[in-house]
């Protein structure tokens, strides 16, 4: 739980540098309502400095490229340099 809170805080503090990923929400649960699964998305960071926030930003950007607006995170690497999730389009 602490990891998720830290992750949300990092994303909030850093903001979204990509306008495409700005409207993509991230969570650990399945979305509610009328949503279509779009497939797997992966976010990566090239550095360990701020890696988790950068990987999440990349994840959101990649979800937006698939027209997604929600990502359910399913796995993170030990150092936070990679995040894997499932993109959804919710209406």
PEQUI-V127055 format. One record per residue. N is the residue number from 1. OMEGA is omega in whole degrees, 0 to 359 (* if undefined). Layout:
BEGIN
N/OMEGA, N/OMEGA
END
This chain:
BEGIN
1/180, 2/180, 3/180, 4/179, 5/178, 6/179, 7/179, 8/179, 9/179, 10/181, 11/180, 12/182, 13/182, 14/183, 15/180, 16/180, 17/180, 18/179, 19/180, 20/182, 21/186, 22/183, 23/182, 24/176, 25/181, 26/178, 27/180, 28/181, 29/175, 30/179, 31/178, 32/178, 33/183, 34/183, 35/178, 36/178, 37/183, 38/179, 39/184, 40/173, 41/181, 42/175, 43/181, 44/174, 45/182, 46/184, 47/177, 48/178, 49/182, 50/187, 51/185, 52/179, 53/179, 54/178, 55/178, 56/178, 57/178, 58/178, 59/180, 60/178, 61/180, 62/175, 63/179, 64/178, 65/177, 66/183, 67/178, 68/175, 69/175, 70/175, 71/172, 72/180, 73/181, 74/180, 75/175, 76/177, 77/184, 78/182, 79/179, 80/182, 81/179, 82/179, 83/179, 84/180, 85/178, 86/181, 87/177, 88/170, 89/181, 90/184, 91/*
END
